[in-house]
Amino acid sequence: MDTLLQFAFYALGFVGLAGISLIPIRSFLVMRQIVGYWHVSILAKLAIVFFALVATALLVAQGHLVVRIFSCLIGEHCGPNRASGWIYVAGIGIWYIVLEVVAFAVRYLVRKLAGAQPNSSFKPNPYRGTA
C-alpha cells in the first residue's frame, strides 16, 4: 500500500509538471470550443460561465502554487522536509485533473444541449439534400 501511495504521489507530481503549462493552454482551447454553443440555451450559457469561473479559479490556485515552487527553487524555506516542493507540484497535478474532468463534463453537456450534428460538411448527401 505504501508503494502504491508513493507511486500516485510521484505520478501526480509529473502530471503537475506538465500541468503548469497545460492548465492555461487547455482552459483557452476548451473555452474556444464551447463559446460557439453560447446561443443554444440558458443551461448552455450557465455551463460556459461555470467553466470560465472554474478555469479562472484554477489559474489563480496554480499561480499561488507556482509562486511557492519558485520560492523553493531559489533556496528560501520550503517546508518541513525535502518533499514539500514536490507536494506543491502534485497539487498542480490535482488541479489539472480537475480541469480536465470539468472540461469533459461541460463539453459533453453543451454538445448534448445543441443536439446531435453528425454531418456538418457542405457536401450534399441524401440526408441533407443539396447544398
For each residue, the residues with C-beta under 8 A, 3 or more apart:
1: 4 5
2: 5 6
3: 6 7
4: 1 7 8
5: 1 2 8 9
6: 2 3 9 10
7: 3 4 10 11
8: 4 5 11 12
9: 5 6 12 13 86 90
10: 6 7 13 14 86
11: 7 8 14 15 93
12: 8 9 15 16 89 90 93 94
13: 9 10 16 17 86 89 90 93
14: 10 11 17 18 93
15: 11 12 18 19 93 96 97
16: 12 13 19 20 88 89 90 91 92 93 94 95 96
17: 13 14 20 89 92 93
18: 14 15 21 22 96
19: 15 16 22 23 62 92 93 95 96
20: 16 17 23 62 66 89 92
21: 18 24 25
22: 18 19 25 26 96
23: 19 20 26 27 58 59 62 92 95 96 99
24: 21 27 28 59
25: 21 22 28 29
26: 22 23 29 30 96 99 100 103
27: 23 24 30 31 55 58 59 99
28: 24 25 31 32
29: 25 26 32 33
30: 26 27 33 34 51 55 103 106 107
31: 27 28 34 35 48 51 52 55
32: 28 29 35
33: 29 30 36 107
34: 30 31 37 47 48 51 106 107 110
35: 31 32 38 48
36: 33
37: 34 40 44 48 110 111 113 114
38: 35 44 45 48
39:
40: 37 44 110 113 114
41: 44 45 113
42: 45 46
43: 46 47 109 113
44: 37 38 40 41 47 48 109 110 113 114
45: 38 41 42 48 49
46: 42 43 49 50
47: 34 43 44 50 51 106 109 110 113
48: 31 34 35 37 38 44 45 51 52 106 110
49: 45 46 52 53
50: 46 47 53 54 106
51: 30 31 34 47 48 54 55 102 103 106
52: 31 48 49 55 56
53: 49 50 56 57
54: 50 51 57 58 98 99 102
55: 27 30 31 51 52 58 59 99
56: 52 53 59 60
57: 53 54 60 61
58: 23 27 54 55 61 62 95 98 99
59: 23 24 27 55 56 62 63
60: 56 57 63 64
61: 57 58 64 65 95
62: 19 20 23 58 59 65 66 92 95
63: 59 60 66 67
64: 60 61 67 68
65: 61 62 68 69 88 89 91 92 95
66: 20 62 63 69 70 92
67: 63 64 70 71
68: 64 65 71 72 78 88
69: 65 66 72 73 85 88 89
70: 66 67 73 74
71: 67 68 74 76 78
72: 68 69 76 78 79 84 85 88
73: 69 70 85
74: 70 71
75:
76: 71 72
77:
78: 68 71 72 84 85
79: 72 83 84 85 87
80: 84
81: 84
82: 85
83: 79 86 87
84: 72 78 79 80 81 87 88
85: 69 72 73 78 79 82 88 89
86: 9 10 13 83 89 90
87: 79 83 84 90 91
88: 16 65 68 69 72 84 85 91 92
89: 12 13 16 17 20 65 69 85 86 92 93
90: 9 12 13 16 86 87 93 94
91: 16 65 87 88 94 95
92: 16 17 19 20 23 62 65 66 88 89 95 96
93: 11 12 13 14 15 16 17 19 89 90 96 97
94: 12 16 90 91 97 98
95: 16 19 23 58 61 62 65 91 92 98 99
96: 15 16 18 19 22 23 26 92 93 99 100
97: 15 93 94 100 101
98: 54 58 94 95 101 102
99: 23 26 27 54 55 58 95 96 102 103
100: 26 96 97 103 104
101: 97 98 104 105
102: 51 54 98 99 105 106
103: 26 30 51 99 100 106 107
104: 100 101 107 108
105: 101 102 108 109
106: 30 34 47 48 50 51 102 103 109 110
107: 30 33 34 103 104 110 111
108: 104 105 111 112
109: 43 44 47 105 106 112 113
110: 34 37 40 44 47 48 106 107 113 114
111: 37 107 108 114
112: 108 109 115
113: 37 40 41 43 44 47 109 110
114: 37 40 44 110 111 117
115: 112
116:
117: 114 120
118:
119: 125 127 128
120: 117
121: 125
122: 131
123: 131
124: 128 129 130 131
125: 119 121 128
126:
127: 119
128: 119 124 125 131
129: 124
130: 124
131: 122 123 124 128
